[in-house]
Amino acid sequence: MPNANHYHLRMANGDITLASLKNGQIGTIRSIDATDPQVQRLMVLGLVEGTQVQQAGAAIGGDPIEFRFFGSGISLRREQAMRFTVTHDSVD
């Protein structure tokens, strides 16, 4: 799992984690570290490879983070969001 202090860094191929998306940015899930049973439950809800996700906001302090996908919203803890690798899709 990526170091929590480096959630904002880009990976070698240009991908980032869900935790790196800023408010309003959109990303497409490319890979998932599914070793955590909580992450497996999130996958059942639709957070799977190929899903387009938009960061919709965050609590004060940045944790949890709200995401929207398939017309629904979900809040994830930062450590869970870091397990989803995404390609940044939106234009800043």
N, CA, C and O of each residue as an XYZ file, in Angstrom:
368
protein
N       0.839     -1.182      0.000
C       0.000      0.000      0.000
C       0.881      1.242      0.000
O       1.914      1.257      0.669
N       0.494      2.293     -0.741
C       1.298      3.510     -0.765
C       1.413      4.122      0.627
O       0.512      3.969      1.452
N       2.499      4.800      0.883
C       2.706      5.497      2.146
C       1.696      6.629      2.257
O       1.513      7.393      1.309
N       1.040      6.744      3.406
C      -0.008      7.757      3.597
C       0.509      9.175      3.416
O      -0.270     10.069      3.085
N       1.789      9.402      3.622
C       2.356     10.740      3.457
C       2.631     11.078      2.004
O       3.006     12.208      1.692
N       2.449     10.116      1.110
C       2.758     10.332     -0.299
C       1.559     10.048     -1.193
O       1.735      9.651     -2.345
N       0.329     10.245     -0.682
C      -0.874      9.932     -1.444
C      -1.043     10.818     -2.663
O      -1.798     10.478     -3.574
N      -0.356     11.944     -2.693
C      -0.517     12.899     -3.788
C       0.473     12.675     -4.929
O       0.375     13.342     -5.959
N       1.408     11.769     -4.774
C       2.426     11.559     -5.803
C       1.891     10.721     -6.948
O       1.080      9.816     -6.748
N       2.349     11.027     -8.134
C       1.989     10.226     -9.307
C       2.863      8.986     -9.368
O       4.025      9.001     -8.961
N       2.281      7.912     -9.887
C       3.035      6.690    -10.063
C       3.830      6.788    -11.356
O       3.626      7.713    -12.142
N       4.720      5.856    -11.578
C       5.621      5.908    -12.730
C       4.862      6.015    -14.052
O       5.339      6.675    -14.975
N       3.699      5.386    -14.165
C       2.954      5.413    -15.422
C       1.994      6.600    -15.512
O       1.213      6.679    -16.461
N       2.031      7.522    -14.552
C       1.175      8.700    -14.575
C      -0.129      8.518    -13.821
O      -0.872      9.483    -13.642
N      -0.425      7.305    -13.375
C      -1.639      7.076    -12.601
C      -1.479      7.640    -11.193
O      -0.367      7.865    -10.717
N      -2.609      7.860    -10.546
C      -2.654      8.362     -9.175
C      -3.637      7.484     -8.403
O      -4.225      6.569     -8.981
N      -3.823      7.743     -7.118
C      -4.833      7.010     -6.358
C      -6.095      7.865     -6.234
O      -6.064      9.072     -6.474
N      -7.193      7.233     -5.862
C      -8.424      7.986     -5.624
C      -8.201      9.085     -4.600
O      -8.800     10.156     -4.692
N      -7.342      8.825     -3.625
C      -7.062      9.815     -2.581
C      -6.400     11.066     -3.144
O      -6.429     12.115     -2.500
N      -5.808     10.980     -4.321
C      -5.110     12.113     -4.929
C      -6.032     13.047     -5.696
O      -5.661     14.188     -5.972
N      -7.234     12.583     -6.047
C      -8.151     13.431     -6.804
C      -8.580     14.624     -5.965
O      -8.824     14.493     -4.765
N      -8.667     15.761     -6.584
C      -9.135     16.993     -5.945
C     -10.633     17.151     -6.219
O     -11.187     16.465     -7.078
N     -11.278     18.048     -5.492
C     -12.705     18.263     -5.630
C     -13.087     18.521     -7.088
O     -12.544     19.424     -7.725
N     -14.015     17.732     -7.610
C     -14.499     17.877     -8.977
C     -13.732     17.074    -10.009
O     -14.223     16.894    -11.123
N     -12.554     16.589     -9.682
C     -11.762     15.832    -10.647
C     -12.353     14.435    -10.850
O     -12.972     13.858     -9.956
N     -12.139     13.922    -12.050
C     -12.662     12.615    -12.430
C     -11.500     11.694    -12.770
O     -10.516     12.113    -13.381
N     -11.627     10.439    -12.368
C     -10.629      9.437    -12.693
C     -11.303      8.118    -13.027
O     -12.429      7.859    -12.603
N     -10.610      7.293    -13.785
C     -11.094      5.955    -14.116
C     -10.233      4.945    -13.379
O      -9.007      4.981    -13.480
N     -10.866      4.044    -12.641
C     -10.135      3.043    -11.869
C      -9.386      2.113    -12.815
O      -9.980      1.536    -13.726
N      -8.083      1.970    -12.597
C      -7.221      1.116    -13.426
C      -6.800     -0.158    -12.706
O      -6.669     -1.208    -13.335
N      -6.589     -0.079    -11.404
C      -6.219     -1.271    -10.642
C      -6.625     -1.087     -9.192
O      -6.848      0.030     -8.727
N      -6.715     -2.211     -8.484
C      -7.186     -2.195     -7.103
C      -6.330     -3.135     -6.274
O      -6.056     -4.264     -6.681
N      -5.907     -2.662     -5.103
C      -5.246     -3.524     -4.125
C      -6.364     -4.091     -3.257
O      -6.814     -3.439     -2.314
N      -6.807     -5.292     -3.571
C      -7.972     -5.884     -2.919
C      -7.600     -6.795     -1.753
O      -8.363     -7.697     -1.408
N      -6.442     -6.572     -1.147
C      -6.041     -7.413     -0.022
C      -6.824     -7.093      1.249
O      -6.868     -7.914      2.165
N      -7.440     -5.916      1.319
C      -8.243     -5.509      2.468
C      -9.697     -5.943      2.247
O     -10.290     -5.584      1.230
N     -10.284     -6.711      3.179
C     -11.678     -7.139      3.014
C     -12.663     -5.974      2.846
O     -13.681     -6.127      2.170
N     -12.377     -4.816      3.448
C     -13.247     -3.646      3.275
C     -13.223     -3.161      1.830
O     -14.245     -2.717      1.305
N     -12.071     -3.245      1.192
C     -11.959     -2.845     -0.212
C     -12.744     -3.825     -1.080
O     -13.370     -3.414     -2.057
N     -12.722     -5.095     -0.743
C     -13.498     -6.086     -1.483
C     -14.985     -5.765     -1.414
O     -15.701     -5.942     -2.400
N     -15.459     -5.295     -0.266
C     -16.870     -4.903     -0.134
C     -17.182     -3.699     -1.023
O     -18.265     -3.615     -1.602
N     -16.238     -2.779     -1.129
C     -16.443     -1.612     -1.992
C     -16.532     -2.032     -3.455
O     -17.274     -1.433     -4.234
N     -15.782     -3.052     -3.823
C     -15.832     -3.553     -5.194
C     -17.220     -4.105     -5.516
O     -17.698     -3.956     -6.640
N     -17.867     -4.737     -4.545
C     -19.222     -5.254     -4.743
C     -20.192     -4.111     -5.033
O     -21.177     -4.295     -5.748
N     -19.914     -2.932     -4.479
C     -20.770     -1.758     -4.704
C     -20.538     -1.109     -6.069
O     -21.287     -0.213     -6.457
N     -19.506     -1.549     -6.804
C     -19.266     -1.015     -8.140
C     -17.930     -0.336     -8.334
O     -17.629      0.110     -9.441
N     -17.120     -0.241     -7.301
C     -15.784      0.341     -7.466
C     -14.852     -0.727     -8.016
O     -14.103     -1.365     -7.277
N     -14.916     -0.906     -9.328
C     -14.134     -1.920    -10.019
C     -13.367     -1.262    -11.165
O     -13.622     -0.108    -11.509
N     -12.433     -2.001    -11.748
C     -11.648     -1.475    -12.865
C     -12.574     -1.006    -13.983
O     -13.527     -1.691    -14.352
N     -12.273      0.169    -14.507
C     -13.064      0.754    -15.587
C     -14.137      1.716    -15.127
O     -14.713      2.426    -15.951
N     -14.423      1.761    -13.835
C     -15.441      2.668    -13.314
C     -14.908      4.094    -13.269
O     -13.795      4.334    -12.801
N     -15.702      5.031    -13.756
C     -15.334      6.445    -13.705
C     -15.871      7.034    -12.402
O     -17.053      6.888    -12.091
N     -14.998      7.702    -11.643
C     -15.320      8.198    -10.309
C     -14.970      9.685    -10.244
O     -13.936     10.112    -10.760
N     -15.843     10.469     -9.603
C     -15.581     11.897     -9.409
C     -15.445     12.187     -7.923
O     -16.256     11.731     -7.117
N     -14.417     12.948     -7.564
C     -14.253     13.376     -6.172
C     -15.258     14.486     -5.936
O     -15.275     15.483     -6.658
N     -16.112     14.309     -4.905
C     -17.204     15.249     -4.674
C     -17.021     16.094     -3.422
O     -17.870     16.931     -3.113
N     -15.943     15.892     -2.709
C     -15.704     16.681     -1.511
C     -15.001     15.862     -0.453
O     -14.804     14.656     -0.604
N     -14.627     16.535      0.618
C     -13.954     15.861      1.727
C     -14.289     16.583      3.018
O     -14.600     17.774      3.023
N     -14.220     15.847      4.101
C     -14.434     16.438      5.415
C     -13.261     17.352      5.753
O     -12.207     17.288      5.121
N     -13.458     18.192      6.745
C     -12.364     19.032      7.212
C     -11.222     18.120      7.634
O     -11.438     17.164      8.378
N     -10.037     18.395      7.179
C      -8.893     17.529      7.443
C      -8.670     16.502      6.349
O      -7.651     15.811      6.339
N      -9.632     16.398      5.415
C      -9.444     15.532      4.260
C      -9.844     14.078      4.438
O      -9.583     13.269      3.547
N     -10.465     13.712      5.550
C     -10.819     12.312      5.757
C     -12.129     12.240      6.517
O     -12.188     12.764      7.630
N     -13.180     11.630      5.998
C     -13.269     10.841      4.772
C     -13.423     11.726      3.527
O     -13.589     12.943      3.607
N     -13.359     11.053      2.379
C     -13.488     11.709      1.076
C     -14.757     11.175      0.416
O     -15.022      9.973      0.449
N     -15.541     12.074     -0.185
C     -16.763     11.644     -0.876
C     -16.495     11.512     -2.365
O     -15.850     12.362     -2.978
N     -17.010     10.415     -2.937
C     -16.883     10.149     -4.367
C     -18.259      9.864     -4.949
O     -19.146      9.361     -4.260
N     -18.426     10.192     -6.225
C     -19.663      9.895     -6.944
C     -19.336      8.987     -8.129
O     -18.359      9.189     -8.850
N     -20.193      7.980     -8.300
C     -20.083      7.088     -9.451
C     -21.442      6.439     -9.666
O     -22.151      6.146     -8.702
N     -21.806      6.215    -10.910
C     -23.094      5.624    -11.273
C     -24.267      6.353    -10.618
O     -25.262      5.718    -10.270
N     -24.170      7.677    -10.444
C     -25.251      8.464     -9.891
C     -25.419      8.378     -8.384
O     -26.382      8.919     -7.842
N     -24.511      7.715     -7.703
C     -24.574      7.574     -6.245
C     -23.324      8.161     -5.618
O     -22.327      8.398     -6.300
N     -23.384      8.393     -4.322
C     -22.229      8.896     -3.590
C     -21.798      7.917     -2.516
O     -22.610      7.160     -1.984
N     -20.524      7.939     -2.206
C     -19.965      7.086     -1.168
C     -18.797      7.828     -0.522
O     -18.054      8.535     -1.202
N     -18.640      7.668      0.768
C     -17.510      8.274      1.471
C     -16.525      7.174      1.843
O     -16.905      6.136      2.383
N     -15.252      7.421      1.543
C     -14.192      6.458      1.832
C     -13.161      7.087      2.751
O     -12.884      8.284      2.672
N     -12.611      6.280      3.604
C     -11.456      6.729      4.376
C     -10.286      6.848      3.409
O     -10.206      6.122      2.418
N      -9.389      7.765      3.707
C      -8.237      8.002      2.834
C      -7.447      6.709      2.600
O      -7.019      6.440      1.477
N      -7.254      5.910      3.655
C      -6.465      4.674      3.499
C      -7.139      3.709      2.532
O      -6.446      2.974      1.828
N      -8.471      3.689      2.474
C      -9.161      2.852      1.499
C      -9.020      3.435      0.094
O      -8.767      2.701     -0.861
N      -9.182      4.757     -0.033
C      -9.080      5.412     -1.340
C      -7.697      5.227     -1.956
O      -7.553      5.236     -3.179
N      -6.690      5.062     -1.118
C      -5.332      4.882     -1.627
C      -5.130      3.512     -2.268
O      -4.119      3.301     -2.939
N      -6.034      2.602     -2.087
C      -5.922      1.259     -2.660
C      -6.463      1.178     -4.092
O      -6.351      0.139     -4.744
N      -7.047      2.272     -4.574
C      -7.594      2.325     -5.930
C      -6.714      3.218     -6.792
O      -6.612      4.419     -6.541
N      -6.086      2.647     -7.795
C      -5.261      3.402     -8.740
C      -6.148      3.877     -9.874
O      -6.919      3.098    -10.435
N      -6.040      5.165    -10.215
C      -6.881      5.735    -11.264
C      -6.040      6.511    -12.263
O      -4.926      6.943    -11.966
N      -6.597      6.676    -13.444
C      -6.052      7.591    -14.436
C      -6.884      8.858    -14.361
O      -8.112      8.800    -14.426
N      -6.235      9.990    -14.228
C      -6.934     11.277    -14.106
C      -7.544     11.631    -15.441
O      -6.830     11.738    -16.438
N      -8.872     11.817    -15.481
C      -9.598     12.050    -16.734
C      -9.992     13.497    -16.969
O     -10.067     13.931    -18.118
N     -10.245     14.256    -15.905
C     -10.807     15.594    -16.094
C      -9.717     16.613    -16.390
O      -8.540     16.400    -16.097
N     -10.139     17.718    -16.975
C      -9.245     18.807    -17.286
C      -9.302     19.792    -16.136
O     -10.388     20.194    -15.720
N      -8.133     20.193    -15.609
C      -8.086     21.145    -14.483
C      -8.230     22.559    -14.969
O      -8.214     23.493    -14.166
